[in-house]
Amino acid sequence: MQPNGGIHMRNTINRMAEAMRTVGDGCTKEDLLLKGFTERQICIFGPRATELATVMAEAA
């Protein structure tokens, strides 16, 4: 594992969660692709980003 892998992973999840919040309910893979995420990132980080986006939306 790369030394900055944890920070990079956390940043990607945070950015993806924020993108999901921006799009709102019904955010799709295509929406995230248009926001600049790769299919691999969506596959790997999507579930955790979805959880985070839900928590962020409930806290707002």
MOPAC internal coordinates of N, CA, C and O (Angstrom, degrees):
PM7 1SCF
backbone

  N    0.0000 0     0.00 0     0.00 0    0    0    0
  C    1.4602 1     0.00 0     0.00 0    1    0    0
  C    1.5229 1   109.48 1     0.00 0    2    1    0
  O    1.2310 1   120.97 1   -35.53 1    3    2    1
  N    1.3055 1   115.75 1   144.47 1    3    2    1
  C    1.4475 1   120.55 1  -179.45 1    5    3    2
  C    1.5243 1   110.32 1   -76.21 1    6    5    3
  O    1.2310 1   119.96 1   -31.25 1    7    6    5
  N    1.3370 1   117.68 1   148.75 1    7    6    5
  C    1.4613 1   120.49 1  -178.69 1    9    7    6
  C    1.5249 1   113.87 1   -56.40 1   10    9    7
  O    1.2310 1   119.80 1   142.56 1   11   10    9
  N    1.3275 1   117.99 1   -37.44 1   11   10    9
  C    1.4557 1   120.88 1  -178.92 1   13   11   10
  C    1.5217 1   112.69 1   -96.51 1   14   13   11
  O    1.2310 1   120.34 1  -168.09 1   15   14   13
  N    1.3221 1   116.96 1    11.91 1   15   14   13
  C    1.4550 1   120.80 1  -178.44 1   17   15   14
  C    1.5157 1   112.58 1   -57.39 1   18   17   15
  O    1.2310 1   120.08 1   140.18 1   19   18   17
  N    1.3369 1   117.46 1   -39.82 1   19   18   17
  C    1.4522 1   120.52 1  -179.20 1   21   19   18
  C    1.5072 1   112.37 1   -66.28 1   22   21   19
  O    1.2310 1   120.59 1   135.69 1   23   22   21
  N    1.3167 1   116.48 1   -44.31 1   23   22   21
  C    1.4635 1   121.00 1   179.36 1   25   23   22
  C    1.5235 1   110.36 1   -66.51 1   26   25   23
  O    1.2310 1   120.63 1   136.10 1   27   26   25
  N    1.3229 1   116.41 1   -43.90 1   27   26   25
  C    1.4646 1   120.66 1  -179.92 1   29   27   26
  C    1.5315 1   109.96 1   -62.38 1   30   29   27
  O    1.2310 1   120.68 1   136.51 1   31   30   29
  N    1.3296 1   116.31 1   -43.49 1   31   30   29
  C    1.4588 1   120.75 1  -179.68 1   33   31   30
  C    1.5310 1   110.20 1   -62.30 1   34   33   31
  O    1.2310 1   120.47 1   133.96 1   35   34   33
  N    1.3191 1   116.71 1   -46.04 1   35   34   33
  C    1.4630 1   121.10 1  -179.52 1   37   35   34
  C    1.5257 1   110.90 1   -62.86 1   38   37   35
  O    1.2310 1   120.28 1   137.49 1   39   38   37
  N    1.3277 1   117.06 1   -42.51 1   39   38   37
  C    1.4663 1   120.71 1   178.89 1   41   39   38
  C    1.5273 1   111.63 1   -63.54 1   42   41   39
  O    1.2310 1   120.63 1   139.29 1   43   42   41
  N    1.3175 1   116.40 1   -40.71 1   43   42   41
  C    1.4658 1   120.30 1   179.49 1   45   43   42
  C    1.5215 1   110.12 1   -65.20 1   46   45   43
  O    1.2310 1   120.00 1   136.48 1   47   46   45
  N    1.3237 1   117.60 1   -43.52 1   47   46   45
  C    1.4657 1   121.09 1   178.26 1   49   47   46
  C    1.5227 1   110.34 1   -62.10 1   50   49   47
  O    1.2310 1   120.25 1   136.16 1   51   50   49
  N    1.3175 1   117.13 1   -43.84 1   51   50   49
  C    1.4706 1   120.45 1   179.42 1   53   51   50
  C    1.5281 1   111.62 1   -63.15 1   54   53   51
  O    1.2310 1   120.40 1   135.66 1   55   54   53
  N    1.3398 1   116.84 1   -44.34 1   55   54   53
  C    1.4632 1   119.95 1   179.31 1   57   55   54
  C    1.5284 1   111.48 1   -64.05 1   58   57   55
  O    1.2310 1   121.08 1   139.77 1   59   58   57
  N    1.3313 1   115.54 1   -40.23 1   59   58   57
  C    1.4538 1   119.83 1  -179.66 1   61   59   58
  C    1.5296 1   110.60 1   -67.67 1   62   61   59
  O    1.2310 1   120.34 1   138.18 1   63   62   61
  N    1.3174 1   116.95 1   -41.82 1   63   62   61
  C    1.4663 1   120.42 1   178.20 1   65   63   62
  C    1.5267 1   110.33 1   -61.54 1   66   65   63
  O    1.2310 1   120.26 1   138.62 1   67   66   65
  N    1.3111 1   117.10 1   -41.38 1   67   66   65
  C    1.4689 1   120.34 1   178.79 1   69   67   66
  C    1.5238 1   110.55 1   -66.10 1   70   69   67
  O    1.2310 1   120.09 1   141.36 1   71   70   69
  N    1.3198 1   117.44 1   -38.64 1   71   70   69
  C    1.4680 1   120.69 1   176.79 1   73   71   70
  C    1.5222 1   110.18 1   -63.03 1   74   73   71
  O    1.2310 1   120.40 1   139.03 1   75   74   73
  N    1.3231 1   116.84 1   -40.97 1   75   74   73
  C    1.4668 1   120.87 1   177.82 1   77   75   74
  C    1.5185 1   110.88 1   -61.95 1   78   77   75
  O    1.2310 1   120.34 1   138.15 1   79   78   77
  N    1.3120 1   116.96 1   -41.85 1   79   78   77
  C    1.4711 1   120.77 1   178.41 1   81   79   78
  C    1.5190 1   110.78 1   -64.60 1   82   81   79
  O    1.2310 1   120.61 1   141.91 1   83   82   81
  N    1.3201 1   116.43 1   -38.09 1   83   82   81
  C    1.4649 1   120.76 1   179.67 1   85   83   82
  C    1.5231 1   110.62 1   -63.48 1   86   85   83
  O    1.2310 1   120.49 1   136.21 1   87   86   85
  N    1.3226 1   116.66 1   -43.79 1   87   86   85
  C    1.4656 1   120.96 1   179.75 1   89   87   86
  C    1.5261 1   109.94 1   -70.29 1   90   89   87
  O    1.2310 1   120.49 1   139.85 1   91   90   89
  N    1.3272 1   116.66 1   -40.15 1   91   90   89
  C    1.4585 1   121.05 1   179.17 1   93   91   90
  C    1.5139 1   112.18 1    93.44 1   94   93   91
  O    1.2310 1   121.37 1    11.27 1   95   94   93
  N    1.3342 1   114.99 1  -168.73 1   95   94   93
  C    1.4622 1   120.79 1  -179.37 1   97   95   94
  C    1.5210 1   110.19 1   -55.67 1   98   97   95
  O    1.2310 1   121.13 1   -39.57 1   99   98   97
  N    1.2931 1   115.45 1   140.43 1   99   98   97
  C    1.4507 1   120.17 1   179.02 1  101   99   98
  C    1.5116 1   113.92 1    86.20 1  102  101   99
  O    1.2310 1   120.03 1  -166.09 1  103  102  101
  N    1.3252 1   117.54 1    13.91 1  103  102  101
  C    1.4589 1   121.16 1   177.58 1  105  103  102
  C    1.5267 1   109.33 1   -59.34 1  106  105  103
  O    1.2310 1   120.75 1   -50.59 1  107  106  105
  N    1.3095 1   116.17 1   129.41 1  107  106  105
  C    1.4623 1   121.13 1  -176.94 1  109  107  106
  C    1.5289 1   111.45 1  -112.06 1  110  109  107
  O    1.2310 1   121.75 1    -9.31 1  111  110  109
  N    1.3031 1   114.26 1   170.69 1  111  110  109
  C    1.4628 1   121.06 1   175.56 1  113  111  110
  C    1.5285 1   110.04 1   -58.16 1  114  113  111
  O    1.2310 1   120.79 1   140.50 1  115  114  113
  N    1.3234 1   116.09 1   -39.50 1  115  114  113
  C    1.4648 1   120.28 1   179.55 1  117  115  114
  C    1.5346 1   111.14 1   -63.61 1  118  117  115
  O    1.2310 1   120.59 1   142.35 1  119  118  117
  N    1.3413 1   116.47 1   -37.65 1  119  118  117
  C    1.4651 1   119.89 1   176.44 1  121  119  118
  C    1.5213 1   110.57 1   -60.69 1  122  121  119
  O    1.2310 1   120.84 1   136.85 1  123  122  121
  N    1.3252 1   116.00 1   -43.15 1  123  122  121
  C    1.4645 1   120.12 1  -179.26 1  125  123  122
  C    1.5287 1   111.49 1   -69.39 1  126  125  123
  O    1.2310 1   120.46 1   143.98 1  127  126  125
  N    1.3294 1   116.72 1   -36.02 1  127  126  125
  C    1.4678 1   119.61 1   175.36 1  129  127  126
  C    1.5236 1   110.04 1   -61.26 1  130  129  127
  O    1.2310 1   120.47 1   138.90 1  131  130  129
  N    1.3336 1   116.72 1   -41.10 1  131  130  129
  C    1.4647 1   120.78 1   178.39 1  133  131  130
  C    1.5220 1   112.05 1   -66.78 1  134  133  131
  O    1.2310 1   120.13 1   155.24 1  135  134  133
  N    1.3237 1   117.36 1   -24.76 1  135  134  133
  C    1.4652 1   122.21 1   177.91 1  137  135  134
  C    1.5265 1   111.77 1   -82.80 1  138  137  135
  O    1.2310 1   120.47 1   177.05 1  139  138  137
  N    1.3529 1   116.70 1    -2.95 1  139  138  137
  C    1.4562 1   120.20 1   174.08 1  141  139  138
  C    1.5208 1   116.04 1   103.57 1  142  141  139
  O    1.2310 1   119.88 1  -174.06 1  143  142  141
  N    1.3202 1   117.84 1     5.94 1  143  142  141
  C    1.4622 1   120.36 1   177.46 1  145  143  142
  C    1.5162 1   109.43 1   -86.06 1  146  145  143
  O    1.2310 1   121.10 1   -31.07 1  147  146  145
  N    1.3232 1   115.50 1   148.93 1  147  146  145
  C    1.4625 1   119.94 1   178.15 1  149  147  146
  C    1.5244 1   109.63 1   -87.20 1  150  149  147
  O    1.2310 1   121.09 1   -17.34 1  151  150  149
  N    1.3272 1   115.52 1   162.66 1  151  150  149
  C    1.4687 1   119.63 1   177.53 1  153  151  150
  C    1.5244 1   110.53 1   -59.56 1  154  153  151
  O    1.2310 1   120.55 1   141.05 1  155  154  153
  N    1.3084 1   116.55 1   -38.95 1  155  154  153
  C    1.4665 1   120.55 1   179.81 1  157  155  154
  C    1.5304 1   110.83 1   -63.72 1  158  157  155
  O    1.2310 1   120.26 1   135.52 1  159  158  157
  N    1.3339 1   117.11 1   -44.48 1  159  158  157
  C    1.4630 1   119.94 1   178.27 1  161  159  158
  C    1.5255 1   110.54 1   -61.47 1  162  161  159
  O    1.2310 1   120.25 1   138.07 1  163  162  161
  N    1.3130 1   117.13 1   -41.93 1  163  162  161
  C    1.4615 1   120.95 1  -179.57 1  165  163  162
  C    1.5237 1   110.18 1   -63.33 1  166  165  163
  O    1.2310 1   120.72 1   138.14 1  167  166  165
  N    1.3147 1   116.22 1   -41.86 1  167  166  165
  C    1.4612 1   120.83 1   179.75 1  169  167  166
  C    1.5304 1   110.98 1   -65.34 1  170  169  167
  O    1.2310 1   120.47 1   135.41 1  171  170  169
  N    1.3114 1   116.71 1   -44.59 1  171  170  169
  C    1.4695 1   120.82 1  -175.37 1  173  171  170
  C    1.5231 1   111.94 1   -77.87 1  174  173  171
  O    1.2310 1   120.16 1   133.10 1  175  174  173
  N    1.3276 1   117.30 1   -46.90 1  175  174  173
  C    1.4618 1   120.99 1  -171.47 1  177  175  174
  C    1.5219 1   114.13 1  -100.26 1  178  177  175
  O    1.2310 1   120.05 1   167.04 1  179  178  177
  N    1.3204 1   117.51 1   -12.96 1  179  178  177
  C    1.4595 1   121.25 1  -175.81 1  181  179  178
  C    1.5211 1   115.33 1   -53.83 1  182  181  179
  O    1.2310 1   119.52 1   131.02 1  183  182  181
  N    1.3292 1   118.52 1   -48.98 1  183  182  181
  C    1.4697 1   118.65 1  -178.68 1  185  183  182
  C    1.5331 1   113.12 1   -60.98 1  186  185  183
  O    1.2310 1   120.28 1   137.10 1  187  186  185
  N    1.3229 1   117.07 1   -42.90 1  187  186  185
  C    1.4728 1   119.44 1   179.23 1  189  187  186
  C    1.5189 1   111.39 1   -69.94 1  190  189  187
  O    1.2310 1   120.53 1   143.62 1  191  190  189
  N    1.3265 1   116.60 1   -36.38 1  191  190  189
  C    1.4637 1   120.11 1   177.93 1  193  191  190
  C    1.5276 1   110.44 1   -66.63 1  194  193  191
  O    1.2310 1   120.30 1   143.06 1  195  194  193
  N    1.3184 1   117.03 1   -36.94 1  195  194  193
  C    1.4689 1   120.85 1   176.99 1  197  195  194
  C    1.5180 1   110.78 1   -62.17 1  198  197  195
  O    1.2310 1   120.48 1   135.32 1  199  198  197
  N    1.3289 1   116.69 1   -44.68 1  199  198  197
  C    1.4535 1   120.77 1   177.62 1  201  199  198
  C    1.5228 1   110.69 1   -60.22 1  202  201  199
  O    1.2310 1   120.60 1   134.37 1  203  202  201
  N    1.3240 1   116.47 1   -45.63 1  203  202  201
  C    1.4556 1   120.95 1  -178.95 1  205  203  202
  C    1.5214 1   111.11 1   -65.12 1  206  205  203
  O    1.2310 1   120.01 1   137.55 1  207  206  205
  N    1.3244 1   117.58 1   -42.45 1  207  206  205
  C    1.4668 1   121.37 1   179.11 1  209  207  206
  C    1.5210 1   110.76 1   -61.34 1  210  209  207
  O    1.2310 1   120.49 1   141.71 1  211  210  209
  N    1.3161 1   116.66 1   -38.29 1  211  210  209
  C    1.4691 1   120.79 1   178.91 1  213  211  210
  C    1.5179 1   110.77 1   -65.24 1  214  213  211
  O    1.2310 1   120.43 1   134.65 1  215  214  213
  N    1.3274 1   116.78 1   -45.35 1  215  214  213
  C    1.4586 1   121.21 1   178.53 1  217  215  214
  C    1.5305 1   110.13 1   -63.20 1  218  217  215
  O    1.2310 1   120.21 1   137.70 1  219  218  217
  N    1.3280 1   117.20 1   -42.30 1  219  218  217
  C    1.4605 1   121.01 1  -179.80 1  221  219  218
  C    1.5279 1   110.59 1   -63.90 1  222  221  219
  O    1.2310 1   120.15 1   139.89 1  223  222  221
  N    1.3127 1   117.32 1   -40.11 1  223  222  221
  C    1.4589 1   120.95 1  -178.85 1  225  223  222
  C    1.5302 1   110.71 1   -68.75 1  226  225  223
  O    1.2310 1   120.49 1   141.40 1  227  226  225
  N    1.3214 1   116.67 1   -38.60 1  227  226  225
  C    1.4654 1   120.05 1   179.44 1  229  227  226
  C    1.5291 1   111.30 1   -69.32 1  230  229  227
  O    1.2310 1   120.37 1   149.90 1  231  230  229
  N    1.3255 1   116.90 1   -30.10 1  231  230  229
  C    1.4621 1   121.02 1  -178.59 1  233  231  230
  C    1.5358 1   111.67 1   -78.10 1  234  233  231
  O    1.2310 1   120.63 1   158.73 1  235  234  233
  N    1.3305 1   116.40 1   -21.27 1  235  234  233
  C    1.4779 1   120.25 1  -177.09 1  237  235  234
  C    1.5046 1   112.32 1   -76.32 1  238  237  235
  O    1.2310 1   120.10 1   180.00 1  239  238  237

